[in-house]
């Protein structure tokens, strides 16, 4: 007789791994077509580690953002192969927008907990995020 689990299985919420975006200006391809809609996926460890070995990132630290973005942007308009060259040729407004989007979807949000001091009963909010030094 098979044993049943002590509690019924509860479906875990799905983790969102792709995020749609609209570029403020847009990428203009070689044919003059403007592409503004796109998707970015959540980064994996190798997306941040592998570009560190690229000579372009070693000689110019700022190039690291270009390499990382080219790895996690899955589509810009109808273009599904996003390259460092494409990211290099984005308008600065779009590049900054994508850097901010990358940070929002890949950096853990603070975990805020409301608590109370046991001595004086003063209530306050405490940040218990693991990425606060």
Residue pairs with C-beta under 8 A, 6 or more apart in sequence:
15 42
16 42
17 41
17 42
18 39
18 40
18 41
18 42
18 74
19 39
19 40
19 41
19 42
19 101
19 105
20 37
20 38
20 39
21 37
21 38
21 39
21 40
21 97
21 98
21 101
22 36
22 37
22 38
23 35
23 36
23 37
23 38
23 76
23 90
23 94
23 97
23 98
24 91
24 93
24 94
24 97
25 36
25 90
25 91
25 93
25 94
26 34
26 35
26 36
26 77
26 91
26 94
27 34
27 35
27 36
27 76
27 77
27 79
27 86
27 89
27 90
27 94
28 34
28 35
28 89
29 35
29 77
29 79
33 77
33 78
34 77
35 76
35 77
35 78
35 79
36 77
37 76
37 77
38 73
38 74
38 75
38 76
38 77
39 73
39 74
39 75
40 72
40 73
40 74
40 98
40 101
40 102
40 105
41 72
41 74
42 72
42 105
42 106
43 68
43 71
43 72
43 102
43 106
47 68
47 71
47 72
48 68
50 71
51 57
51 64
51 67
51 68
51 71
52 58
52 64
54 63
54 67
56 63
56 66
56 67
56 84
57 63
57 64
57 67
65 95
65 99
66 84
66 87
66 88
67 84
68 102
69 82
69 87
69 95
69 98
69 99
69 102
70 82
70 83
70 84
70 86
70 87
72 102
73 82
73 87
73 98
74 80
74 82
75 82
76 82
76 86
79 86
87 95
87 98
90 98
107 131
108 129
108 130
108 131
109 129
110 127
110 129
110 132
111 127
111 128
111 129
111 130
112 125
112 126
112 127
112 128
113 125
113 126
113 128
114 123
114 124
114 125
114 126
115 123
115 124
115 125
115 126
116 122
116 123
116 124
117 123
117 124
